[in-house]
Amino acid sequence: MSAVAVIGAGPAGLIAAETLARAGREVVIFDQMAQPARKFLLAGRGGLNLTHSEPLERFLTHYGTAAEALAPAIEAFRPAALIAWCEGLGQEVFTGTSGRVFPRAMKASPLLRAWLARLEALGVTLRRRHRWMGWDDAGALRFATPEGEVIYRTSATVLALGGASWPRLGSDGGWTGLLSDVAPFRPSNMGFHVDWSPHFSERFQGLPLKRVALGFAGETRRGEAMVTRDGIEGGVVYALSGALRDAIARDGSALLHVDLRPDLDQAKLAARLSGRGMSLSNQLRKQAGLSPVAVGLVQEARHAGDATPLPALIKALPLRLTGTQGLERAISSAGGLRFGAVDAHSMLHERPGVFVAGEMLDWEAPTGGYLLQACFSTGVAAARGLLQLVAR
Ligand SMILES: Cc1cc2nc3c(=O)[nH]c(=O)nc-3n(C[C@H](O)[C@H](O)[C@H](O)COP(=O)(O)OP(=O)(O)OC[C@H]3O[C@@H](n4cnc5c(N)ncnc54)[C@H](O)[C@@H]3O)c2cc1C
């Protein structure tokens, strides 16, 4: 019998390949890039937040409307299993104060090196610069390579082609025309545009807004944001990015509220702000304890004519978001192959013998380890589905 093909050498494809090879299947991985797992390596630059330590029930809520569809895969390959797998490759993990789990090395490269060596030892082959182009009339896989078209006959296939963010790292969403029932890709976990004044943008771009709380549509998230030349980004912004993106698509803009002193209630803040004999910026800095960027934000609001009393303004500074940053720099994407296109074994209804895993499926989640966990879990689920349904 011919080998199993795994297309896409990101975390979802690699863990599917490992699961299949451990079960004794011959596996060939194809990827269009010269190097595997480019996005995984980039994720490592931010510390590689592998997963999260909170209870599974709460963990699953972060997938929103896709939670039900993802639950069987995540329950079958849980955060604890991912941690054990990582440590099995010699990369000890630690849990941060926020509950996020990282490898101690805080990068992906040692983990990936050990992983690729393990795959090689299991007999898995990696074919680079093979861009999947669909199937020929006989159902064989078609690849474009620098040497021309290659046709590959398989016993079964796992597609793990990724989403559409950071397309230059390989996951460019070019496969969407090859499958049916695909929801359009949209950026997720990305920054937003704000029409800063030239003065504010010049002075504060690149500076963090630490320990703030952002509020939108009844949800509040605490954390750190970053002022950019034309907007705002960072963890706390990403946490609300799905709702903000959808509101902008619907209404043209979205009004975010920034609490610049989340640890101080408005009455205490009002008591501190006596105002006597002080300039606005001194009051904000010395009495309200705001950082220079936060002071700049309040002044920006005042220059735009916002006359809200100072304590209320500091607790809920309105920020009009006028657009989203694009897929080129988004951490992840929403959209992809709808869950209705696959069965309970992750197999395509329209193509028996073809299984699907990872970010190419239509789910989104905030940062915090939820993205990689779902990629690993669905990679394992697709491989197990294949092992159950496709005889050797
Ligand atoms: C800056 C950044 C930081 C991140 N940090 C984190 C983090 O800390 N924690 C976290 O959980 N997540 C993080 N992520 C997200 C995470 O990296 C992705 O969710 C994950 O890599 C997706 O895995 P995947 O295997 O589904 O797809 P990918 O990793 O995107 O891999 C898909 C592979 O398929 C290949 N491919 C695509 N189309 C074809 C084709 N037609 N033919 C052949 N090959 C093809 C691509 O070349 C690619 O190698 C981060 C992402 C970014 C961009």
The ligand as an ORCA input file, in Angstrom:
! r2SCAN-3c Opt
* xyz 0 1
  C       3.592     36.181     15.284
  C       2.820     34.956     15.703
  C       2.899     34.514     17.022
  C       2.153     33.401     17.430
  N       2.250     32.991     18.721
  C       1.484     31.966     19.157
  C       1.561     31.512     20.503
  O       2.419     31.965     21.284
  N       0.694     30.536     20.908
  C      -0.224     29.989     20.063
  O      -1.018     29.143     20.497
  N      -0.261     30.336     18.750
  C       0.571     31.298     18.283
  N       0.517     31.674     16.972
  C      -0.395     30.949     16.046
  C       0.157     29.590     15.621
  O       1.500     29.726     15.203
  C      -0.698     29.002     14.486
  O      -2.042     28.941     14.940
  C      -0.222     27.622     14.063
  O       1.097     27.673     13.540
  C      -1.138     27.023     13.003
  O      -0.700     25.706     12.793
  P      -1.118     24.881     11.501
  O      -0.268     23.656     11.519
  O      -2.581     24.733     11.434
  O      -0.700     25.796     10.266
  P       0.680     26.503      9.889
  O       1.610     26.538     11.032
  O       0.288     27.781      9.260
  O       1.301     25.516      8.802
  C       0.666     25.294      7.563
  C       1.711     24.772      6.581
  O       1.034     24.436      5.351
  C       1.855     24.822      4.265
  N       0.996     25.031      3.092
  C      -0.028     25.894      2.945
  N      -0.578     25.775      1.728
  C       0.116     24.787      1.079
  C       0.006     24.193     -0.223
  N      -0.911     24.555     -1.106
  N       0.887     23.199     -0.528
  C       1.853     22.788      0.352
  N       1.995     23.337      1.589
  C       1.121     24.325      1.948
  C       2.526     26.095      4.739
  O       3.727     26.330      4.032
  C       2.769     25.810      6.226
  O       4.047     25.266      6.459
  C       1.299     32.726     16.511
  C       1.257     33.153     15.185
  C       2.007     34.253     14.773
  C       1.946     34.690     13.332
*
